[in-house]
Amino acid sequence: MARLSEGCLTIIADSDEVQELREQLYQAQQAFKSLKDGMFSMLNGD
């Protein structure tokens, strides 16, 4: 089961498969954050 909360996807774990999806979602969020931070650094000349 999934629901949208303040623009964020919230997944309610009820199985190993859902837990695995939560971990993949977290990893994707961290990768996106790193990419975004890197782009800001490039744009700001850091």
N, CA, C and O atoms as a Maestro MAE file, in Angstrom:
{
 s_m_m2io_version
 :::
 2.0.0
}

f_m_ct {
 s_m_title
 :::
 protein
 m_atom[184] {
  # First column is atom index #
  i_m_mmod_type
  r_m_x_coord
  r_m_y_coord
  r_m_z_coord
  i_m_residue_number
  s_m_chain_name
  s_m_pdb_residue_name
  s_m_pdb_atom_name
  i_m_atomic_number
  :::
  1 25 0.847 -1.184 0.000 1 A "MET " " N  " 7
  2 3 0.000 0.000 0.000 1 A "MET " " CA " 6
  3 2 0.889 1.242 0.000 1 A "MET " " C  " 6
  4 15 1.872 1.307 0.738 1 A "MET " " O  " 8
  5 25 0.547 2.212 -0.816 2 A "ALA " " N  " 7
  6 3 1.325 3.447 -0.891 2 A "ALA " " CA " 6
  7 2 0.377 4.625 -0.815 2 A "ALA " " C  " 6
  8 15 -0.792 4.529 -1.190 2 A "ALA " " O  " 8
  9 25 0.892 5.727 -0.330 3 A "ARG " " N  " 7
  10 3 0.082 6.941 -0.280 3 A "ARG " " CA " 6
  11 2 0.994 8.135 -0.466 3 A "ARG " " C  " 6
  12 15 2.190 8.073 -0.180 3 A "ARG " " O  " 8
  13 25 0.415 9.219 -0.947 4 A "LEU " " N  " 7
  14 3 1.186 10.442 -1.097 4 A "LEU " " CA " 6
  15 2 0.979 11.313 0.133 4 A "LEU " " C  " 6
  16 15 -0.149 11.525 0.578 4 A "LEU " " O  " 8
  17 25 2.070 11.807 0.667 5 A "SER " " N  " 7
  18 3 2.011 12.646 1.853 5 A "SER " " CA " 6
  19 2 2.942 13.828 1.649 5 A "SER " " C  " 6
  20 15 4.161 13.657 1.617 5 A "SER " " O  " 8
  21 25 2.388 15.016 1.512 6 A "GLU " " N  " 7
  22 3 3.175 16.231 1.310 6 A "GLU " " CA " 6
  23 2 4.156 16.077 0.150 6 A "GLU " " C  " 6
  24 15 5.306 16.506 0.240 6 A "GLU " " O  " 8
  25 25 3.693 15.460 -0.942 7 A "GLY " " N  " 7
  26 3 4.529 15.327 -2.116 7 A "GLY " " CA " 6
  27 2 5.539 14.201 -2.050 7 A "GLY " " C  " 6
  28 15 6.298 14.007 -3.000 7 A "GLY " " O  " 8
  29 25 5.573 13.452 -0.955 8 A "CYS " " N  " 7
  30 3 6.512 12.344 -0.820 8 A "CYS " " CA " 6
  31 2 5.737 11.031 -0.843 8 A "CYS " " C  " 6
  32 15 4.661 10.916 -0.257 8 A "CYS " " O  " 8
  33 25 6.303 10.052 -1.527 9 A "LEU " " N  " 7
  34 3 5.668 8.742 -1.566 9 A "LEU " " CA " 6
  35 2 5.994 7.997 -0.279 9 A "LEU " " C  " 6
  36 15 7.161 7.802 0.058 9 A "LEU " " O  " 8
  37 25 4.955 7.583 0.435 10 A "THR " " N  " 7
  38 3 5.133 6.827 1.668 10 A "THR " " CA " 6
  39 2 4.683 5.398 1.411 10 A "THR " " C  " 6
  40 15 3.539 5.158 1.025 10 A "THR " " O  " 8
  41 25 5.581 4.460 1.625 11 A "ILE " " N  " 7
  42 3 5.249 3.059 1.416 11 A "ILE " " CA " 6
  43 2 5.138 2.385 2.777 11 A "ILE " " C  " 6
  44 15 6.034 2.493 3.614 11 A "ILE " " O  " 8
  45 25 4.039 1.698 2.981 12 A "ILE " " N  " 7
  46 3 3.815 0.993 4.238 12 A "ILE " " CA " 6
  47 2 4.260 -0.450 4.041 12 A "ILE " " C  " 6
  48 15 3.646 -1.200 3.281 12 A "ILE " " O  " 8
  49 25 5.331 -0.833 4.731 13 A "ALA " " N  " 7
  50 3 5.915 -2.161 4.551 13 A "ALA " " CA " 6
  51 2 4.985 -3.234 5.104 13 A "ALA " " C  " 6
  52 15 4.518 -3.153 6.240 13 A "ALA " " O  " 8
  53 25 4.730 -4.236 4.278 14 A "ASP " " N  " 7
  54 3 3.934 -5.361 4.754 14 A "ASP " " CA " 6
  55 2 4.499 -6.679 4.242 14 A "ASP " " C  " 6
  56 15 3.875 -7.727 4.411 14 A "ASP " " O  " 8
  57 25 5.665 -6.639 3.621 15 A "SER " " N  " 7
  58 3 6.305 -7.859 3.138 15 A "SER " " CA " 6
  59 2 7.774 -7.584 2.868 15 A "SER " " C  " 6
  60 15 8.204 -6.430 2.847 15 A "SER " " O  " 8
  61 25 8.545 -8.650 2.660 16 A "ASP " " N  " 7
  62 3 9.961 -8.496 2.331 16 A "ASP " " CA " 6
  63 2 10.133 -7.735 1.027 16 A "ASP " " C  " 6
  64 15 11.060 -6.937 0.887 16 A "ASP " " O  " 8
  65 25 9.235 -7.982 0.063 17 A "GLU " " N  " 7
  66 3 9.321 -7.304 -1.232 17 A "GLU " " CA " 6
  67 2 9.141 -5.799 -1.054 17 A "GLU " " C  " 6
  68 15 9.868 -5.013 -1.661 17 A "GLU " " O  " 8
  69 25 8.190 -5.397 -0.235 18 A "VAL " " N  " 7
  70 3 7.960 -3.981 -0.002 18 A "VAL " " CA " 6
  71 2 9.150 -3.363 0.718 18 A "VAL " " C  " 6
  72 15 9.548 -2.240 0.406 18 A "VAL " " O  " 8
  73 25 9.721 -4.083 1.675 19 A "GLN " " N  " 7
  74 3 10.904 -3.581 2.381 19 A "GLN " " CA " 6
  75 2 12.048 -3.366 1.399 19 A "GLN " " C  " 6
  76 15 12.770 -2.374 1.493 19 A "GLN " " O  " 8
  77 25 12.216 -4.292 0.458 20 A "GLU " " N  " 7
  78 3 13.267 -4.163 -0.548 20 A "GLU " " CA " 6
  79 2 13.006 -2.932 -1.421 20 A "GLU " " C  " 6
  80 15 13.938 -2.207 -1.767 20 A "GLU " " O  " 8
  81 25 11.750 -2.700 -1.774 21 A "LEU " " N  " 7
  82 3 11.408 -1.518 -2.566 21 A "LEU " " CA " 6
  83 2 11.682 -0.237 -1.784 21 A "LEU " " C  " 6
  84 15 12.137 0.755 -2.351 21 A "LEU " " O  " 8
  85 25 11.405 -0.261 -0.487 22 A "ARG " " N  " 7
  86 3 11.709 0.912 0.355 22 A "ARG " " CA " 6
  87 2 13.198 1.218 0.322 22 A "ARG " " C  " 6
  88 15 13.594 2.379 0.216 22 A "ARG " " O  " 8
  89 25 14.024 0.185 0.412 23 A "GLU " " N  " 7
  90 3 15.475 0.376 0.402 23 A "GLU " " CA " 6
  91 2 15.933 0.912 -0.951 23 A "GLU " " C  " 6
  92 15 16.808 1.775 -1.011 23 A "GLU " " O  " 8
  93 25 15.347 0.407 -2.041 24 A "GLN " " N  " 7
  94 3 15.704 0.897 -3.368 24 A "GLN " " CA " 6
  95 2 15.280 2.343 -3.532 24 A "GLN " " C  " 6
  96 15 16.014 3.139 -4.118 24 A "GLN " " O  " 8
  97 25 14.106 2.698 -3.023 25 A "LEU " " N  " 7
  98 3 13.637 4.076 -3.092 25 A "LEU " " CA " 6
  99 2 14.575 4.993 -2.314 25 A "LEU " " C  " 6
  100 15 14.915 6.078 -2.786 25 A "LEU " " O  " 8
  101 25 14.994 4.565 -1.129 26 A "TYR " " N  " 7
  102 3 15.919 5.353 -0.322 26 A "TYR " " CA " 6
  103 2 17.241 5.563 -1.068 26 A "TYR " " C  " 6
  104 15 17.780 6.669 -1.092 26 A "TYR " " O  " 8
  105 25 17.753 4.492 -1.674 27 A "GLN " " N  " 7
  106 3 19.011 4.602 -2.414 27 A "GLN " " CA " 6
  107 2 18.859 5.558 -3.593 27 A "GLN " " C  " 6
  108 15 19.768 6.336 -3.883 27 A "GLN " " O  " 8
  109 25 17.723 5.502 -4.269 28 A "ALA " " N  " 7
  110 3 17.484 6.399 -5.399 28 A "ALA " " CA " 6
  111 2 17.404 7.845 -4.913 28 A "ALA " " C  " 6
  112 15 17.923 8.749 -5.569 28 A "ALA " " O  " 8
  113 25 16.761 8.067 -3.775 29 A "GLN " " N  " 7
  114 3 16.676 9.424 -3.217 29 A "GLN " " CA " 6
  115 2 18.061 9.946 -2.864 29 A "GLN " " C  " 6
  116 15 18.363 11.111 -3.123 29 A "GLN " " O  " 8
  117 25 18.915 9.100 -2.271 30 A "GLN " " N  " 7
  118 3 20.262 9.523 -1.907 30 A "GLN " " CA " 6
  119 2 21.088 9.823 -3.158 30 A "GLN " " C  " 6
  120 15 21.850 10.789 -3.185 30 A "GLN " " O  " 8
  121 25 20.934 8.993 -4.193 31 A "ALA " " N  " 7
  122 3 21.669 9.231 -5.436 31 A "ALA " " CA " 6
  123 2 21.224 10.552 -6.060 31 A "ALA " " C  " 6
  124 15 22.056 11.320 -6.542 31 A "ALA " " O  " 8
  125 25 19.923 10.820 -6.053 32 A "PHE " " N  " 7
  126 3 19.413 12.067 -6.614 32 A "PHE " " CA " 6
  127 2 19.918 13.262 -5.815 32 A "PHE " " C  " 6
  128 15 20.282 14.287 -6.392 32 A "PHE " " O  " 8
  129 25 19.941 13.136 -4.494 33 A "LYS " " N  " 7
  130 3 20.426 14.220 -3.644 33 A "LYS " " CA " 6
  131 2 21.899 14.504 -3.939 33 A "LYS " " C  " 6
  132 15 22.301 15.664 -4.028 33 A "LYS " " O  " 8
  133 25 22.699 13.455 -4.089 34 A "SER " " N  " 7
  134 3 24.119 13.628 -4.409 34 A "SER " " CA " 6
  135 2 24.290 14.308 -5.760 34 A "SER " " C  " 6
  136 15 25.127 15.196 -5.918 34 A "SER " " O  " 8
  137 25 23.496 13.883 -6.726 35 A "LEU " " N  " 7
  138 3 23.553 14.480 -8.063 35 A "LEU " " CA " 6
  139 2 23.173 15.959 -8.004 35 A "LEU " " C  " 6
  140 15 23.832 16.805 -8.607 35 A "LEU " " O  " 8
  141 25 22.108 16.254 -7.275 36 A "LYS " " N  " 7
  142 3 21.640 17.633 -7.147 36 A "LYS " " CA " 6
  143 2 22.692 18.494 -6.451 36 A "LYS " " C  " 6
  144 15 22.975 19.609 -6.888 36 A "LYS " " O  " 8
  145 25 23.267 17.976 -5.373 37 A "ASP " " N  " 7
  146 3 24.312 18.720 -4.657 37 A "ASP " " CA " 6
  147 2 25.509 18.968 -5.561 37 A "ASP " " C  " 6
  148 15 26.090 20.053 -5.546 37 A "ASP " " O  " 8
  149 25 25.876 17.959 -6.349 38 A "GLY " " N  " 7
  150 3 26.997 18.115 -7.274 38 A "GLY " " CA " 6
  151 2 26.720 19.165 -8.339 38 A "GLY " " C  " 6
  152 15 27.611 19.932 -8.704 38 A "GLY " " O  " 8
  153 25 25.498 19.205 -8.837 39 A "MET " " N  " 7
  154 3 25.155 20.204 -9.849 39 A "MET " " CA " 6
  155 2 25.203 21.613 -9.253 39 A "MET " " C  " 6
  156 15 25.680 22.543 -9.904 39 A "MET " " O  " 8
  157 25 24.718 21.776 -8.032 40 A "PHE " " N  " 7
  158 3 24.767 23.084 -7.390 40 A "PHE " " CA " 6
  159 2 26.218 23.519 -7.187 40 A "PHE " " C  " 6
  160 15 26.557 24.690 -7.360 40 A "PHE " " O  " 8
  161 25 27.074 22.552 -6.814 41 A "SER " " N  " 7
  162 3 28.494 22.875 -6.634 41 A "SER " " CA " 6
  163 2 29.109 23.347 -7.945 41 A "SER " " C  " 6
  164 15 29.877 24.309 -7.963 41 A "SER " " O  " 8
  165 25 28.770 22.670 -9.048 42 A "MET " " N  " 7
  166 3 29.289 23.074 -10.354 42 A "MET " " CA " 6
  167 2 28.786 24.467 -10.732 42 A "MET " " C  " 6
  168 15 29.559 25.303 -11.201 42 A "MET " " O  " 8
  169 25 27.514 24.710 -10.530 43 A "LEU " " N  " 7
  170 3 26.925 26.002 -10.895 43 A "LEU " " CA " 6
  171 2 27.496 27.140 -10.051 43 A "LEU " " C  " 6
  172 15 27.645 28.265 -10.529 43 A "LEU " " O  " 8
  173 25 27.812 26.837 -8.797 44 A "ASN " " N  " 7
  174 3 28.342 27.861 -7.892 44 A "ASN " " CA " 6
  175 2 29.852 27.972 -7.969 44 A "ASN " " C  " 6
  176 15 30.445 28.820 -7.302 44 A "ASN " " O  " 8
  177 25 30.477 27.134 -8.767 45 A "GLY " " N  " 7
  178 3 31.920 27.200 -8.950 45 A "GLY " " CA " 6
  179 2 32.721 26.680 -7.773 45 A "GLY " " C  " 6
  180 15 33.885 27.044 -7.605 45 A "GLY " " O  " 8
  181 25 32.110 25.827 -6.953 46 A "ASP " " N  " 7
  182 3 32.827 25.262 -5.794 46 A "ASP " " CA " 6
  183 2 33.827 24.213 -6.241 46 A "ASP " " C  " 6
  184 15 34.521 23.629 -5.409 46 A "ASP " " O  " 8
  :::
 }
 m_bond[183] {
  # First column is bond index #
  i_m_from
  i_m_to
  i_m_order
  :::
  1 1 2 1
  2 2 3 1
  3 3 4 2
  4 3 5 1
  5 5 6 1
  6 6 7 1
  7 7 8 2
  8 7 9 1
  9 9 10 1
  10 10 11 1
  11 11 12 2
  12 11 13 1
  13 13 14 1
  14 14 15 1
  15 15 16 2
  16 15 17 1
  17 17 18 1
  18 18 19 1
  19 19 20 2
  20 19 21 1
  21 21 22 1
  22 22 23 1
  23 23 24 2
  24 23 25 1
  25 25 26 1
  26 26 27 1
  27 27 28 2
  28 27 29 1
  29 29 30 1
  30 30 31 1
  31 31 32 2
  32 31 33 1
  33 33 34 1
  34 34 35 1
  35 35 36 2
  36 35 37 1
  37 37 38 1
  38 38 39 1
  39 39 40 2
  40 39 41 1
  41 41 42 1
  42 42 43 1
  43 43 44 2
  44 43 45 1
  45 45 46 1
  46 46 47 1
  47 47 48 2
  48 47 49 1
  49 49 50 1
  50 50 51 1
  51 51 52 2
  52 51 53 1
  53 53 54 1
  54 54 55 1
  55 55 56 2
  56 55 57 1
  57 57 58 1
  58 58 59 1
  59 59 60 2
  60 59 61 1
  61 61 62 1
  62 62 63 1
  63 63 64 2
  64 63 65 1
  65 65 66 1
  66 66 67 1
  67 67 68 2
  68 67 69 1
  69 69 70 1
  70 70 71 1
  71 71 72 2
  72 71 73 1
  73 73 74 1
  74 74 75 1
  75 75 76 2
  76 75 77 1
  77 77 78 1
  78 78 79 1
  79 79 80 2
  80 79 81 1
  81 81 82 1
  82 82 83 1
  83 83 84 2
  84 83 85 1
  85 85 86 1
  86 86 87 1
  87 87 88 2
  88 87 89 1
  89 89 90 1
  90 90 91 1
  91 91 92 2
  92 91 93 1
  93 93 94 1
  94 94 95 1
  95 95 96 2
  96 95 97 1
  97 97 98 1
  98 98 99 1
  99 99 100 2
  100 99 101 1
  101 101 102 1
  102 102 103 1
  103 103 104 2
  104 103 105 1
  105 105 106 1
  106 106 107 1
  107 107 108 2
  108 107 109 1
  109 109 110 1
  110 110 111 1
  111 111 112 2
  112 111 113 1
  113 113 114 1
  114 114 115 1
  115 115 116 2
  116 115 117 1
  117 117 118 1
  118 118 119 1
  119 119 120 2
  120 119 121 1
  121 121 122 1
  122 122 123 1
  123 123 124 2
  124 123 125 1
  125 125 126 1
  126 126 127 1
  127 127 128 2
  128 127 129 1
  129 129 130 1
  130 130 131 1
  131 131 132 2
  132 131 133 1
  133 133 134 1
  134 134 135 1
  135 135 136 2
  136 135 137 1
  137 137 138 1
  138 138 139 1
  139 139 140 2
  140 139 141 1
  141 141 142 1
  142 142 143 1
  143 143 144 2
  144 143 145 1
  145 145 146 1
  146 146 147 1
  147 147 148 2
  148 147 149 1
  149 149 150 1
  150 150 151 1
  151 151 152 2
  152 151 153 1
  153 153 154 1
  154 154 155 1
  155 155 156 2
  156 155 157 1
  157 157 158 1
  158 158 159 1
  159 159 160 2
  160 159 161 1
  161 161 162 1
  162 162 163 1
  163 163 164 2
  164 163 165 1
  165 165 166 1
  166 166 167 1
  167 167 168 2
  168 167 169 1
  169 169 170 1
  170 170 171 1
  171 171 172 2
  172 171 173 1
  173 173 174 1
  174 174 175 1
  175 175 176 2
  176 175 177 1
  177 177 178 1
  178 178 179 1
  179 179 180 2
  180 179 181 1
  181 181 182 1
  182 182 183 1
  183 183 184 2
  :::
 }
}
